[in-house]
């Protein structure tokens, strides 16, 4: 961590912007939880909506569906829980394990999946969702 206004921070911020996971905007309607900004989150993470949805449904042990840019889950889930799960998803399926940058893509070869970093070129295997 650096001090606000220090020389290091100014130089650092000019190189690249800090990657931040967007906070979930969710609402509960009856026994359903709706993530309003689901499409925006997927775009920021540069991942297909289906991949993140599959991860979340397995982790929360529930059914879900996509409707426009929203995800609708069966059951009541606090937004803090969903935020934590998305953070776990980012650490496992988005951030490069070598250089810790989010500039990655998922490539499937035969029955194996790899996380390929576009910044440093690292290639690491990941588990299927």
C-alpha positions in Angstrom: 0.0 0.0 0.0 1.2 3.5 -0.7 0.3 6.9 0.7 -2.2 9.1 -1.2 -0.4 11.7 -3.2 3.0 10.0 -3.0 5.3 9.9 -6.0 4.9 6.1 -6.2 1.1 6.2 -6.4 1.1 8.8 -9.2 3.6 6.8 -11.3 1.7 3.6 -10.6 -1.7 5.0 -11.6 -0.4 6.3 -14.9 0.8 2.8 -15.9 -2.4 0.9 -15.6 -5.7 1.4 -13.7 -6.4 -0.8 -10.7 -8.6 -3.8 -11.3 -11.7 -3.6 -9.1 -14.5 -6.2 -8.9 -17.8 -4.4 -9.2 -20.1 -4.7 -6.1 -23.2 -6.7 -6.6 -26.5 -4.8 -6.8 -29.1 -7.4 -5.8 -32.7 -7.4 -4.7 -34.8 -10.1 -3.2 -38.3 -10.7 -4.7 -40.2 -13.3 -2.8 -37.9 -16.4 -2.7 -35.7 -15.2 -5.5 -32.5 -13.1 -5.6 -32.0 -10.9 -8.6 -28.5 -9.5 -9.5 -29.3 -6.3 -11.4 -25.8 -5.6 -12.7 -24.8 -9.2 -13.7 -24.1 -8.3 -17.3 -21.8 -5.5 -16.2 -19.9 -7.7 -13.8 -19.3 -10.3 -16.6 -18.1 -7.6 -19.0 -15.7 -6.2 -16.4 -14.3 -9.7 -15.7 -14.2 -10.4 -19.5 -16.0 -13.7 -19.0 -19.1 -15.3 -20.6 -22.2 -14.9 -18.5 -22.8 -18.7 -18.6 -19.4 -19.5 -17.0 -19.9 -17.3 -14.0 -23.5 -18.4 -13.6 -22.5 -22.0 -13.6 -19.9 -21.3 -10.9 -22.4 -19.3 -8.7 -25.2 -21.9 -9.0 -22.8 -24.7 -8.0 -21.4 -22.8 -5.1 -24.8 -21.6 -3.8 -26.4 -25.0 -4.6 -29.4 -23.5 -6.3 -31.0 -23.0 -9.8 -30.6 -19.8 -11.7 -31.5 -18.2 -15.0 -30.4 -15.2 -17.1 -32.8 -12.5 -18.2 -31.3 -9.7 -20.2 -28.3 -8.4 -18.1 -29.7 -9.8 -14.9 -29.3 -13.2 -13.1 -32.1 -14.6 -11.1 -31.4 -17.2 -8.4 -33.9 -19.4 -6.6 -33.6 -18.5 -2.9 -32.6 -15.6 -0.7 -28.9 -14.7 -0.7 -27.3 -11.6 0.8 -25.2 -9.5 -1.6 -22.2 -10.0 0.7 -22.3 -13.7 0.1 -22.5 -13.2 -3.7 -19.6 -10.6 -3.5 -17.4 -13.2 -1.7 -18.2 -15.9 -4.3 -17.4 -13.6 -7.2 -14.1 -12.7 -5.5 -13.3 -16.4 -5.3 -14.3 -16.8 -8.9 -11.9 -13.9 -9.9 -9.0 -15.4 -7.9 -9.5 -18.8 -9.5 -10.7 -18.1 -13.1 -9.7 -14.5 -13.9 -6.5 -13.3 -12.2 -3.2 -14.7 -13.6 -1.4 -16.9 -11.0 2.0 -15.6 -12.1 1.7 -11.8 -12.6 -1.6 -11.3 -10.7 -3.2 -9.3 -13.6 -6.8 -9.8 -14.8 -5.8 -9.8 -18.5 -6.6 -13.5 -19.1 -8.8 -15.7 -21.2 -10.0 -19.2 -20.8 -9.0 -21.7 -23.5 -10.3 -25.2 -23.8 -8.1 -27.8 -25.4 -9.7 -31.3 -25.7 -11.0 -31.9 -22.2 -8.7 -29.5 -20.4 -9.1 -25.8 -19.6 -6.3 -23.3 -19.3 -6.1 -19.8 -18.1 -3.8 -17.9 -20.6 -2.5 -14.5 -19.5 -2.3 -11.9 -22.3 0.0 -9.7 -20.2 2.9 -12.2 -19.3 2.0 -15.2 -21.5 1.7 -17.6 -18.6 -0.5 -20.6 -19.0 -2.0 -22.5 -16.1 -4.6 -25.3 -15.9 -7.9 -24.6 -14.2 -10.6 -26.9 -13.1 -13.8 -27.2 -15.1 -16.8 -25.4 -13.5 
